[in-house]
Amino acid sequence: MSGESSALLHPETGARFVFDRVSEQPPRYRVAVYLPEFRTFACTLEWDDRGAARLDPEPSDAWVAGEVTKLARVLHRDPKLRLTRWRGE
């Protein structure tokens, strides 16, 4: 991927959240979070028996963790193959 294409993934503020389903049963997603200054966070998302989101690894940034958890609720209610959202901080 060229630097210019990569730059389109990373916002100047906030973040771009991308969830790709890798398993249907049980539902499991690969998560990529594109942050300013070309920073990226990646994890996997699953749900425990109570329906609570589990992230591995857990984000060290509280805002990123909160936004991933909010979007996980959307996917838990309405599973999709792919979900992409932009969020401002």
Gaussian input, Z-matrix of N, CA and C with variables (Angstrom, degrees):
# hf/3-21g

backbone

0 1
 N
 C     1     B1
 C     2     B2     1     A1
 N     3     B3     2     A2     1     D1
 C     4     B4     3     A3     2     D2
 C     5     B5     4     A4     3     D3
 N     6     B6     5     A5     4     D4
 C     7     B7     6     A6     5     D5
 C     8     B8     7     A7     6     D6
 N     9     B9     8     A8     7     D7
 C    10    B10     9     A9     8     D8
 C    11    B11    10    A10     9     D9
 N    12    B12    11    A11    10    D10
 C    13    B13    12    A12    11    D11
 C    14    B14    13    A13    12    D12
 N    15    B15    14    A14    13    D13
 C    16    B16    15    A15    14    D14
 C    17    B17    16    A16    15    D15
 N    18    B18    17    A17    16    D16
 C    19    B19    18    A18    17    D17
 C    20    B20    19    A19    18    D18
 N    21    B21    20    A20    19    D19
 C    22    B22    21    A21    20    D20
 C    23    B23    22    A22    21    D21
 N    24    B24    23    A23    22    D22
 C    25    B25    24    A24    23    D23
 C    26    B26    25    A25    24    D24
 N    27    B27    26    A26    25    D25
 C    28    B28    27    A27    26    D26
 C    29    B29    28    A28    27    D27
 N    30    B30    29    A29    28    D28
 C    31    B31    30    A30    29    D29
 C    32    B32    31    A31    30    D30
 N    33    B33    32    A32    31    D31
 C    34    B34    33    A33    32    D32
 C    35    B35    34    A34    33    D33
 N    36    B36    35    A35    34    D34
 C    37    B37    36    A36    35    D35
 C    38    B38    37    A37    36    D36
 N    39    B39    38    A38    37    D37
 C    40    B40    39    A39    38    D38
 C    41    B41    40    A40    39    D39
 N    42    B42    41    A41    40    D40
 C    43    B43    42    A42    41    D41
 C    44    B44    43    A43    42    D42
 N    45    B45    44    A44    43    D43
 C    46    B46    45    A45    44    D44
 C    47    B47    46    A46    45    D45
 N    48    B48    47    A47    46    D46
 C    49    B49    48    A48    47    D47
 C    50    B50    49    A49    48    D48
 N    51    B51    50    A50    49    D49
 C    52    B52    51    A51    50    D50
 C    53    B53    52    A52    51    D51
 N    54    B54    53    A53    52    D52
 C    55    B55    54    A54    53    D53
 C    56    B56    55    A55    54    D54
 N    57    B57    56    A56    55    D55
 C    58    B58    57    A57    56    D56
 C    59    B59    58    A58    57    D57
 N    60    B60    59    A59    58    D58
 C    61    B61    60    A60    59    D59
 C    62    B62    61    A61    60    D60
 N    63    B63    62    A62    61    D61
 C    64    B64    63    A63    62    D62
 C    65    B65    64    A64    63    D63
 N    66    B66    65    A65    64    D64
 C    67    B67    66    A66    65    D65
 C    68    B68    67    A67    66    D66
 N    69    B69    68    A68    67    D67
 C    70    B70    69    A69    68    D68
 C    71    B71    70    A70    69    D69
 N    72    B72    71    A71    70    D70
 C    73    B73    72    A72    71    D71
 C    74    B74    73    A73    72    D72
 N    75    B75    74    A74    73    D73
 C    76    B76    75    A75    74    D74
 C    77    B77    76    A76    75    D75
 N    78    B78    77    A77    76    D76
 C    79    B79    78    A78    77    D77
 C    80    B80    79    A79    78    D78
 N    81    B81    80    A80    79    D79
 C    82    B82    81    A81    80    D80
 C    83    B83    82    A82    81    D81
 N    84    B84    83    A83    82    D82
 C    85    B85    84    A84    83    D83
 C    86    B86    85    A85    84    D84
 N    87    B87    86    A86    85    D85
 C    88    B88    87    A87    86    D86
 C    89    B89    88    A88    87    D87
 N    90    B90    89    A89    88    D88
 C    91    B91    90    A90    89    D89
 C    92    B92    91    A91    90    D90
 N    93    B93    92    A92    91    D91
 C    94    B94    93    A93    92    D92
 C    95    B95    94    A94    93    D93
 N    96    B96    95    A95    94    D94
 C    97    B97    96    A96    95    D95
 C    98    B98    97    A97    96    D96
 N    99    B99    98    A98    97    D97
 C   100   B100    99    A99    98    D98
 C   101   B101   100   A100    99    D99
 N   102   B102   101   A101   100   D100
 C   103   B103   102   A102   101   D101
 C   104   B104   103   A103   102   D102
 N   105   B105   104   A104   103   D103
 C   106   B106   105   A105   104   D104
 C   107   B107   106   A106   105   D105
 N   108   B108   107   A107   106   D106
 C   109   B109   108   A108   107   D107
 C   110   B110   109   A109   108   D108
 N   111   B111   110   A110   109   D109
 C   112   B112   111   A111   110   D110
 C   113   B113   112   A112   111   D111
 N   114   B114   113   A113   112   D112
 C   115   B115   114   A114   113   D113
 C   116   B116   115   A115   114   D114
 N   117   B117   116   A116   115   D115
 C   118   B118   117   A117   116   D116
 C   119   B119   118   A118   117   D117
 N   120   B120   119   A119   118   D118
 C   121   B121   120   A120   119   D119
 C   122   B122   121   A121   120   D120
 N   123   B123   122   A122   121   D121
 C   124   B124   123   A123   122   D122
 C   125   B125   124   A124   123   D123
 N   126   B126   125   A125   124   D124
 C   127   B127   126   A126   125   D125
 C   128   B128   127   A127   126   D126
 N   129   B129   128   A128   127   D127
 C   130   B130   129   A129   128   D128
 C   131   B131   130   A130   129   D129
 N   132   B132   131   A131   130   D130
 C   133   B133   132   A132   131   D131
 C   134   B134   133   A133   132   D132
 N   135   B135   134   A134   133   D133
 C   136   B136   135   A135   134   D134
 C   137   B137   136   A136   135   D135
 N   138   B138   137   A137   136   D136
 C   139   B139   138   A138   137   D137
 C   140   B140   139   A139   138   D138
 N   141   B141   140   A140   139   D139
 C   142   B142   141   A141   140   D140
 C   143   B143   142   A142   141   D141
 N   144   B144   143   A143   142   D142
 C   145   B145   144   A144   143   D143
 C   146   B146   145   A145   144   D144
 N   147   B147   146   A146   145   D145
 C   148   B148   147   A147   146   D146
 C   149   B149   148   A148   147   D147
 N   150   B150   149   A149   148   D148
 C   151   B151   150   A150   149   D149
 C   152   B152   151   A151   150   D150
 N   153   B153   152   A152   151   D151
 C   154   B154   153   A153   152   D152
 C   155   B155   154   A154   153   D153
 N   156   B156   155   A155   154   D154
 C   157   B157   156   A156   155   D155
 C   158   B158   157   A157   156   D156
 N   159   B159   158   A158   157   D157
 C   160   B160   159   A159   158   D158
 C   161   B161   160   A160   159   D159
 N   162   B162   161   A161   160   D160
 C   163   B163   162   A162   161   D161
 C   164   B164   163   A163   162   D162
 N   165   B165   164   A164   163   D163
 C   166   B166   165   A165   164   D164
 C   167   B167   166   A166   165   D165
 N   168   B168   167   A167   166   D166
 C   169   B169   168   A168   167   D167
 C   170   B170   169   A169   168   D168
 N   171   B171   170   A170   169   D169
 C   172   B172   171   A171   170   D170
 C   173   B173   172   A172   171   D171
 N   174   B174   173   A173   172   D172
 C   175   B175   174   A174   173   D173
 C   176   B176   175   A175   174   D174
 N   177   B177   176   A176   175   D175
 C   178   B178   177   A177   176   D176
 C   179   B179   178   A178   177   D177
 N   180   B180   179   A179   178   D178
 C   181   B181   180   A180   179   D179
 C   182   B182   181   A181   180   D180
 N   183   B183   182   A182   181   D181
 C   184   B184   183   A183   182   D182
 C   185   B185   184   A184   183   D183
 N   186   B186   185   A185   184   D184
 C   187   B187   186   A186   185   D185
 C   188   B188   187   A187   186   D186
 N   189   B189   188   A188   187   D187
 C   190   B190   189   A189   188   D188
 C   191   B191   190   A190   189   D189
 N   192   B192   191   A191   190   D190
 C   193   B193   192   A192   191   D191
 C   194   B194   193   A193   192   D192
 N   195   B195   194   A194   193   D193
 C   196   B196   195   A195   194   D194
 C   197   B197   196   A196   195   D195
 N   198   B198   197   A197   196   D196
 C   199   B199   198   A198   197   D197
 C   200   B200   199   A199   198   D198
 N   201   B201   200   A200   199   D199
 C   202   B202   201   A201   200   D200
 C   203   B203   202   A202   201   D201
 N   204   B204   203   A203   202   D202
 C   205   B205   204   A204   203   D203
 C   206   B206   205   A205   204   D204
 N   207   B207   206   A206   205   D205
 C   208   B208   207   A207   206   D206
 C   209   B209   208   A208   207   D207
 N   210   B210   209   A209   208   D208
 C   211   B211   210   A210   209   D209
 C   212   B212   211   A211   210   D210
 N   213   B213   212   A212   211   D211
 C   214   B214   213   A213   212   D212
 C   215   B215   214   A214   213   D213
 N   216   B216   215   A215   214   D214
 C   217   B217   216   A216   215   D215
 C   218   B218   217   A217   216   D216
 N   219   B219   218   A218   217   D217
 C   220   B220   219   A219   218   D218
 C   221   B221   220   A220   219   D219
 N   222   B222   221   A221   220   D220
 C   223   B223   222   A222   221   D221
 C   224   B224   223   A223   222   D222
 N   225   B225   224   A224   223   D223
 C   226   B226   225   A225   224   D224
 C   227   B227   226   A226   225   D225
 N   228   B228   227   A227   226   D226
 C   229   B229   228   A228   227   D227
 C   230   B230   229   A229   228   D228
 N   231   B231   230   A230   229   D229
 C   232   B232   231   A231   230   D230
 C   233   B233   232   A232   231   D231
 N   234   B234   233   A233   232   D232
 C   235   B235   234   A234   233   D233
 C   236   B236   235   A235   234   D234
 N   237   B237   236   A236   235   D235
 C   238   B238   237   A237   236   D236
 C   239   B239   238   A238   237   D237
 N   240   B240   239   A239   238   D238
 C   241   B241   240   A240   239   D239
 C   242   B242   241   A241   240   D240
 N   243   B243   242   A242   241   D241
 C   244   B244   243   A243   242   D242
 C   245   B245   244   A244   243   D243
 N   246   B246   245   A245   244   D244
 C   247   B247   246   A246   245   D245
 C   248   B248   247   A247   246   D246
 N   249   B249   248   A248   247   D247
 C   250   B250   249   A249   248   D248
 C   251   B251   250   A250   249   D249
 N   252   B252   251   A251   250   D250
 C   253   B253   252   A252   251   D251
 C   254   B254   253   A253   252   D252
 N   255   B255   254   A254   253   D253
 C   256   B256   255   A255   254   D254
 C   257   B257   256   A256   255   D255
 N   258   B258   257   A257   256   D256
 C   259   B259   258   A258   257   D257
 C   260   B260   259   A259   258   D258
 N   261   B261   260   A260   259   D259
 C   262   B262   261   A261   260   D260
 C   263   B263   262   A262   261   D261
 N   264   B264   263   A263   262   D262
 C   265   B265   264   A264   263   D263
 C   266   B266   265   A265   264   D264

   B1=1.4474
   B2=1.5252
   B3=1.2877
   B4=1.4612
   B5=1.5142
   B6=1.3394
   B7=1.4576
   B8=1.5045
   B9=1.3343
   B10=1.4609
   B11=1.5256
   B12=1.3363
   B13=1.4638
   B14=1.5136
   B15=1.3193
   B16=1.4637
   B17=1.5192
   B18=1.3246
   B19=1.4602
   B20=1.5276
   B21=1.3260
   B22=1.4544
   B23=1.5270
   B24=1.3090
   B25=1.4591
   B26=1.5215
   B27=1.3152
   B28=1.4640
   B29=1.5269
   B30=1.3236
   B31=1.4603
   B32=1.5355
   B33=1.3110
   B34=1.4679
   B35=1.5265
   B36=1.3432
   B37=1.4610
   B38=1.5234
   B39=1.3106
   B40=1.4576
   B41=1.5092
   B42=1.3407
   B43=1.4561
   B44=1.5191
   B45=1.3130
   B46=1.4622
   B47=1.5214
   B48=1.3385
   B49=1.4593
   B50=1.5281
   B51=1.3252
   B52=1.4613
   B53=1.5268
   B54=1.3285
   B55=1.4576
   B56=1.5242
   B57=1.3234
   B58=1.4617
   B59=1.5145
   B60=1.3447
   B61=1.4633
   B62=1.5295
   B63=1.3204
   B64=1.4623
   B65=1.5305
   B66=1.3389
   B67=1.4574
   B68=1.5313
   B69=1.3332
   B70=1.4634
   B71=1.5202
   B72=1.3295
   B73=1.4644
   B74=1.5141
   B75=1.2610
   B76=1.4660
   B77=1.5278
   B78=1.3214
   B79=1.4631
   B80=1.5250
   B81=1.2981
   B82=1.4673
   B83=1.5227
   B84=1.3234
   B85=1.4607
   B86=1.5240
   B87=1.3101
   B88=1.4636
   B89=1.5299
   B90=1.3254
   B91=1.4652
   B92=1.5245
   B93=1.3294
   B94=1.4680
   B95=1.5262
   B96=1.3144
   B97=1.4628
   B98=1.5211
   B99=1.3272
   B100=1.4599
   B101=1.5186
   B102=1.3213
   B103=1.4571
   B104=1.5242
   B105=1.3419
   B106=1.4704
   B107=1.5307
   B108=1.3081
   B109=1.4628
   B110=1.5217
   B111=1.3338
   B112=1.4588
   B113=1.5317
   B114=1.3430
   B115=1.4594
   B116=1.5266
   B117=1.3348
   B118=1.4564
   B119=1.5238
   B120=1.3212
   B121=1.4610
   B122=1.5192
   B123=1.3378
   B124=1.4611
   B125=1.5256
   B126=1.3304
   B127=1.4575
   B128=1.5185
   B129=1.3242
   B130=1.4547
   B131=1.5252
   B132=1.3146
   B133=1.4597
   B134=1.5179
   B135=1.3296
   B136=1.4599
   B137=1.5231
   B138=1.3417
   B139=1.4572
   B140=1.5125
   B141=1.3358
   B142=1.4600
   B143=1.5313
   B144=1.3285
   B145=1.4683
   B146=1.5197
   B147=1.3357
   B148=1.4707
   B149=1.5274
   B150=1.3414
   B151=1.4573
   B152=1.5135
   B153=1.3411
   B154=1.4691
   B155=1.5293
   B156=1.3286
   B157=1.4622
   B158=1.5222
   B159=1.3302
   B160=1.4617
   B161=1.5192
   B162=1.3212
   B163=1.4639
   B164=1.5226
   B165=1.3325
   B166=1.4627
   B167=1.5184
   B168=1.3195
   B169=1.4573
   B170=1.5300
   B171=1.3095
   B172=1.4684
   B173=1.5263
   B174=1.3295
   B175=1.4742
   B176=1.5278
   B177=1.3138
   B178=1.4677
   B179=1.5254
   B180=1.3144
   B181=1.4616
   B182=1.5313
   B183=1.3223
   B184=1.4683
   B185=1.5225
   B186=1.3391
   B187=1.4668
   B188=1.5304
   B189=1.3266
   B190=1.4666
   B191=1.5229
   B192=1.3283
   B193=1.4618
   B194=1.5272
   B195=1.3223
   B196=1.4646
   B197=1.5130
   B198=1.3236
   B199=1.4665
   B200=1.5226
   B201=1.3268
   B202=1.4673
   B203=1.5257
   B204=1.3253
   B205=1.4648
   B206=1.5233
   B207=1.3312
   B208=1.4768
   B209=1.5274
   B210=1.3343
   B211=1.4582
   B212=1.5246
   B213=1.3269
   B214=1.4607
   B215=1.5269
   B216=1.3307
   B217=1.4693
   B218=1.5254
   B219=1.3278
   B220=1.4680
   B221=1.5288
   B222=1.3360
   B223=1.4612
   B224=1.5277
   B225=1.3043
   B226=1.4736
   B227=1.5264
   B228=1.3255
   B229=1.4741
   B230=1.5172
   B231=1.3512
   B232=1.4670
   B233=1.5318
   B234=1.3368
   B235=1.4688
   B236=1.5342
   B237=1.3015
   B238=1.4591
   B239=1.5226
   B240=1.3223
   B241=1.4617
   B242=1.5193
   B243=1.3305
   B244=1.4686
   B245=1.5261
   B246=1.3242
   B247=1.4617
   B248=1.5220
   B249=1.3196
   B250=1.4691
   B251=1.5203
   B252=1.3360
   B253=1.4706
   B254=1.5174
   B255=1.3309
   B256=1.4715
   B257=1.5146
   B258=1.2966
   B259=1.4686
   B260=1.5184
   B261=1.3322
   B262=1.4537
   B263=1.5155
   B264=1.3159
   B265=1.4632
   B266=1.4927
   A1=107.55
   A2=117.16
   A3=119.98
   A4=110.52
   A5=116.13
   A6=120.83
   A7=112.17
   A8=116.84
   A9=120.69
   A10=110.39
   A11=118.12
   A12=121.16
   A13=110.48
   A14=116.78
   A15=120.99
   A16=110.75
   A17=117.09
   A18=121.18
   A19=111.20
   A20=118.08
   A21=121.16
   A22=112.11
   A23=117.61
   A24=121.49
   A25=112.61
   A26=116.30
   A27=121.85
   A28=111.24
   A29=117.80
   A30=121.17
   A31=111.25
   A32=116.06
   A33=120.69
   A34=110.79
   A35=117.22
   A36=122.94
   A37=108.00
   A38=116.78
   A39=120.05
   A40=111.45
   A41=116.54
   A42=120.39
   A43=110.98
   A44=115.10
   A45=123.14
   A46=106.33
   A47=116.90
   A48=123.52
   A49=108.79
   A50=116.62
   A51=121.64
   A52=108.69
   A53=116.10
   A54=123.58
   A55=107.87
   A56=118.17
   A57=123.78
   A58=108.57
   A59=116.42
   A60=119.84
   A61=109.52
   A62=116.06
   A63=121.42
   A64=111.20
   A65=117.32
   A66=122.12
   A67=107.85
   A68=115.36
   A69=118.99
   A70=112.17
   A71=117.87
   A72=121.94
   A73=109.98
   A74=121.30
   A75=124.65
   A76=110.40
   A77=117.57
   A78=119.94
   A79=111.38
   A80=115.34
   A81=121.39
   A82=107.56
   A83=115.38
   A84=121.38
   A85=111.38
   A86=115.26
   A87=122.44
   A88=104.89
   A89=116.42
   A90=121.94
   A91=108.93
   A92=116.13
   A93=121.90
   A94=107.25
   A95=116.04
   A96=121.55
   A97=106.95
   A98=115.62
   A99=121.97
   A100=108.64
   A101=115.29
   A102=123.27
   A103=110.34
   A104=117.52
   A105=120.37
   A106=111.15
   A107=114.68
   A108=122.65
   A109=111.53
   A110=117.11
   A111=123.95
   A112=113.62
   A113=116.49
   A114=120.29
   A115=108.43
   A116=115.46
   A117=121.63
   A118=109.19
   A119=116.01
   A120=121.58
   A121=106.89
   A122=117.85
   A123=122.25
   A124=109.42
   A125=115.19
   A126=120.65
   A127=108.89
   A128=116.30
   A129=121.26
   A130=108.22
   A131=115.48
   A132=122.97
   A133=108.90
   A134=115.10
   A135=122.85
   A136=107.21
   A137=116.93
   A138=121.55
   A139=109.14
   A140=116.50
   A141=119.61
   A142=109.02
   A143=116.67
   A144=122.18
   A145=113.01
   A146=116.82
   A147=121.06
   A148=111.97
   A149=117.35
   A150=120.99
   A151=113.75
   A152=117.73
   A153=121.37
   A154=109.41
   A155=115.88
   A156=121.47
   A157=110.61
   A158=115.49
   A159=122.57
   A160=107.64
   A161=116.81
   A162=122.84
   A163=108.62
   A164=116.22
   A165=120.29
   A166=109.32
   A167=117.53
   A168=127.91
   A169=110.68
   A170=116.04
   A171=121.95
   A172=108.90
   A173=118.17
   A174=119.98
   A175=110.96
   A176=116.26
   A177=119.98
   A178=110.79
   A179=117.61
   A180=123.29
   A181=108.33
   A182=117.75
   A183=122.71
   A184=112.09
   A185=117.17
   A186=119.87
   A187=110.17
   A188=118.02
   A189=121.64
   A190=109.30
   A191=118.22
   A192=122.14
   A193=110.97
   A194=116.73
   A195=120.87
   A196=112.72
   A197=117.15
   A198=120.59
   A199=111.62
   A200=117.66
   A201=120.27
   A202=109.22
   A203=117.66
   A204=121.79
   A205=111.31
   A206=117.31
   A207=120.27
   A208=111.08
   A209=116.47
   A210=120.11
   A211=111.24
   A212=117.96
   A213=121.42
   A214=110.30
   A215=117.26
   A216=120.76
   A217=110.65
   A218=116.11
   A219=121.09
   A220=109.59
   A221=117.22
   A222=121.20
   A223=112.23
   A224=117.00
   A225=120.09
   A226=109.94
   A227=116.83
   A228=121.93
   A229=111.87
   A230=116.69
   A231=121.88
   A232=108.93
   A233=117.61
   A234=120.62
   A235=111.79
   A236=115.11
   A237=122.38
   A238=107.77
   A239=116.21
   A240=119.73
   A241=111.17
   A242=115.38
   A243=120.71
   A244=109.11
   A245=115.29
   A246=121.39
   A247=107.13
   A248=116.37
   A249=121.92
   A250=108.04
   A251=115.96
   A252=121.35
   A253=110.30
   A254=115.17
   A255=123.04
   A256=106.64
   A257=116.64
   A258=120.95
   A259=109.05
   A260=115.22
   A261=121.13
   A262=109.94
   A263=116.03
   A264=120.65
   A265=110.63
   D1=134.54
   D2=-179.42
   D3=-75.07
   D4=161.61
   D5=178.56
   D6=-58.73
   D7=-36.95
   D8=-179.62
   D9=-66.38
   D10=-44.42
   D11=178.52
   D12=-63.98
   D13=-41.86
   D14=178.96
   D15=-62.90
   D16=-36.61
   D17=179.90
   D18=-62.15
   D19=-29.24
   D20=179.73
   D21=-69.93
   D22=-22.95
   D23=178.70
   D24=-77.52
   D25=-27.65
   D26=-173.47
   D27=-101.45
   D28=119.28
   D29=178.58
   D30=-76.24
   D31=163.98
   D32=174.57
   D33=-78.28
   D34=-29.79
   D35=174.96
   D36=-139.11
   D37=159.14
   D38=179.18
   D39=72.72
   D40=-143.99
   D41=-178.14
   D42=-161.99
   D43=158.97
   D44=173.03
   D45=-110.37
   D46=125.02
   D47=-176.98
   D48=-109.87
   D49=126.89
   D50=-179.47
   D51=-126.41
   D52=123.51
   D53=178.96
   D54=-115.57
   D55=123.05
   D56=176.44
   D57=-119.98
   D58=124.28
   D59=-179.43
   D60=-73.46
   D61=130.25
   D62=179.25
   D63=-112.51
   D64=-13.64
   D65=178.37
   D66=-150.29
   D67=135.14
   D68=-180.00
   D69=-87.13
   D70=-41.63
   D71=-179.50
   D72=-132.66
   D73=110.40
   D74=-5.91
   D75=-73.55
   D76=153.37
   D77=-179.42
   D78=-61.01
   D79=132.19
   D80=178.97
   D81=-146.52
   D82=137.19
   D83=-177.92
   D84=-125.44
   D85=146.39
   D86=167.82
   D87=-93.89
   D88=129.86
   D89=-176.19
   D90=-116.55
   D91=133.01
   D92=173.21
   D93=-125.68
   D94=132.07
   D95=178.78
   D96=-120.38
   D97=119.23
   D98=-179.94
   D99=-100.36
   D100=120.41
   D101=-174.36
   D102=-113.61
   D103=166.55
   D104=176.48
   D105=-57.58
   D106=162.54
   D107=177.67
   D108=61.19
   D109=31.53
   D110=175.07
   D111=60.44
   D112=23.88
   D113=175.13
   D114=-83.55
   D115=146.09
   D116=179.59
   D117=-137.50
   D118=141.79
   D119=173.51
   D120=-122.85
   D121=138.64
   D122=178.44
   D123=-132.98
   D124=144.15
   D125=176.73
   D126=-157.63
   D127=176.45
   D128=170.07
   D129=-110.28
   D130=151.85
   D131=-179.17
   D132=-123.00
   D133=128.66
   D134=173.14
   D135=-139.49
   D136=174.00
   D137=177.13
   D138=-123.40
   D139=142.90
   D140=176.98
   D141=-82.15
   D142=-178.35
   D143=-176.78
   D144=-61.72
   D145=-23.68
   D146=179.42
   D147=-89.36
   D148=-4.61
   D149=-179.67
   D150=91.01
   D151=8.33
   D152=178.11
   D153=-82.38
   D154=137.88
   D155=179.83
   D156=-68.14
   D157=140.00
   D158=173.81
   D159=-122.76
   D160=126.13
   D161=179.28
   D162=-111.75
   D163=135.58
   D164=178.94
   D165=-137.23
   D166=111.50
   D167=-1.00
   D168=-79.21
   D169=163.95
   D170=175.02
   D171=-71.25
   D172=137.07
   D173=175.03
   D174=-65.14
   D175=139.99
   D176=176.49
   D177=-80.33
   D178=-21.03
   D179=179.17
   D180=-87.44
   D181=118.36
   D182=-176.39
   D183=-61.17
   D184=-37.89
   D185=-179.81
   D186=-65.71
   D187=-45.22
   D188=178.27
   D189=-60.74
   D190=-46.06
   D191=179.49
   D192=-58.05
   D193=-44.12
   D194=-179.89
   D195=-64.60
   D196=-42.29
   D197=-179.82
   D198=-69.19
   D199=-40.44
   D200=177.36
   D201=-62.52
   D202=-41.89
   D203=179.54
   D204=-63.85
   D205=-42.32
   D206=177.03
   D207=-60.23
   D208=-46.06
   D209=-179.28
   D210=-69.69
   D211=-28.68
   D212=176.00
   D213=-62.95
   D214=-35.73
   D215=177.87
   D216=-62.09
   D217=-39.76
   D218=178.09
   D219=-61.25
   D220=-47.10
   D221=-178.96
   D222=-68.81
   D223=-30.00
   D224=178.50
   D225=-67.92
   D226=-38.99
   D227=178.38
   D228=-75.59
   D229=-38.72
   D230=-173.69
   D231=-138.67
   D232=80.98
   D233=-176.98
   D234=-59.84
   D235=137.42
   D236=178.86
   D237=-131.21
   D238=159.53
   D239=174.16
   D240=-68.07
   D241=-37.57
   D242=-177.05
   D243=-148.12
   D244=140.07
   D245=176.23
   D246=-136.24
   D247=128.16
   D248=177.15
   D249=-127.40
   D250=129.53
   D251=178.58
   D252=-140.68
   D253=144.42
   D254=172.24
   D255=-101.86
   D256=136.56
   D257=176.87
   D258=-134.56
   D259=137.37
   D260=175.49
   D261=-93.11
   D262=149.32
   D263=178.86
   D264=-86.48

